[in-house]
Amino acid sequence: MTPFFQNKINRIWCLTVVGLLLLNVWNIVSNTPMVLDQHWAQKIFYVHVPSAWVGFLSYFVVMIAGLMFFIKGDEKWDDVGLAAAGIGTMFIALVLITGPIWATPIWGKPWIWEPRLTTTLILFLIYIGYFMMRTFGGHIERIRRYAAALGIIAFVDVPIIFVSVQFWAPEIQSHPQVEMAQQPIGILIPFLLSLSIFTVLYTLMMRYRIHVIRISNSGVENV
Amino acid sequence: MYNYFGYFLTVYLIVFGVIFGWFFNQIRLERQAINETSKLNES
């Protein structure tokens, strides 16, 4: 197998993503309005929410890959699930790091045990368990089956995170109750742009990670 | 009074630093895997 960046399409894809990310940061810094009570801290939202989106999208891919693994029985779906689980967990970790950094000046404390934060932390811990199972689970065939099942079950937490703001009493919520569509256009457009750019970044990361997993597996299979 | 710009800068450095680190790690893992596969093929 050849290195990922020897392929011209992959190189162009990567350069496009780098260009889009630079454009995104420039747009956030220079073109988005400064919100009075949050100043620069509000601009954290433009990378915090897209990180969460990519994390949840990735866990959706893990669930689909798990279902396909059980239906088709093809180990290629396990590679997809493993790649998506790794990338998803990295982005959810970023959400759990950047959220408290934003909360420190805005809420006055980095962490509150409110529904959305708690359910996100639970999802992250489930995936820590997922990787522990993949590392210490025993025979590879059994690991693949358990990982597919866990990926499907873990996804149940994602809609719970989304509805947690409405599901639990408003008194215990710290997250804003405002819908994204109600945001001013000056915030909404850069936010949607950032969301799209993070999604393009995610497609590149998935493609690269699957490539690396397959090269590693081909080495193991040759032994 | 909080230094809001400091919080903003910290978050952006962490997010883009982690993404850059991820790509760096994949390049390292890829090279390692290719080297191991070519050694196995030679032997």
Chai-1 contact restraints between the chains, C-beta under 6 A:
chainA,res_idxA,chainB,res_idxB,connection_type,confidence,min_distance_angstrom,max_distance_angstrom,comment,restraint_id
A,P3,B,E30,contact,1.0,0.0,6.0,A-B,restraint_1
A,H39,B,Y4,contact,1.0,0.0,6.0,A-B,restraint_2
A,W40,B,Y4,contact,1.0,0.0,6.0,A-B,restraint_3
A,W40,B,F5,contact,1.0,0.0,6.0,A-B,restraint_4
A,W40,B,F8,contact,1.0,0.0,6.0,A-B,restraint_5
A,A41,B,Y4,contact,1.0,0.0,6.0,A-B,restraint_6
A,A41,B,Y7,contact,1.0,0.0,6.0,A-B,restraint_7
A,K43,B,F8,contact,1.0,0.0,6.0,A-B,restraint_8
A,I44,B,F8,contact,1.0,0.0,6.0,A-B,restraint_9
A,I44,B,V11,contact,1.0,0.0,6.0,A-B,restraint_10
A,V47,B,V15,contact,1.0,0.0,6.0,A-B,restraint_11
A,L94,B,V15,contact,1.0,0.0,6.0,A-B,restraint_12
A,T98,B,V11,contact,1.0,0.0,6.0,A-B,restraint_13
A,I101,B,Y7,contact,1.0,0.0,6.0,A-B,restraint_14
A,I101,B,T10,contact,1.0,0.0,6.0,A-B,restraint_15
A,I101,B,V11,contact,1.0,0.0,6.0,A-B,restraint_16
A,P105,B,Y2,contact,1.0,0.0,6.0,A-B,restraint_17
A,P105,B,Y7,contact,1.0,0.0,6.0,A-B,restraint_18
A,Y208,B,Q26,contact,1.0,0.0,6.0,A-B,restraint_19
A,V212,B,Q26,contact,1.0,0.0,6.0,A-B,restraint_20
A,V212,B,L29,contact,1.0,0.0,6.0,A-B,restraint_21
A,V212,B,E30,contact,1.0,0.0,6.0,A-B,restraint_22
A,I215,B,A33,contact,1.0,0.0,6.0,A-B,restraint_23
A,S216,B,A33,contact,1.0,0.0,6.0,A-B,restraint_24
A,S218,B,T37,contact,1.0,0.0,6.0,A-B,restraint_25
A,G219,B,A33,contact,1.0,0.0,6.0,A-B,restraint_26
A,G219,B,E36,contact,1.0,0.0,6.0,A-B,restraint_27
A,G219,B,T37,contact,1.0,0.0,6.0,A-B,restraint_28
A,N222,B,L40,contact,1.0,0.0,6.0,A-B,restraint_29
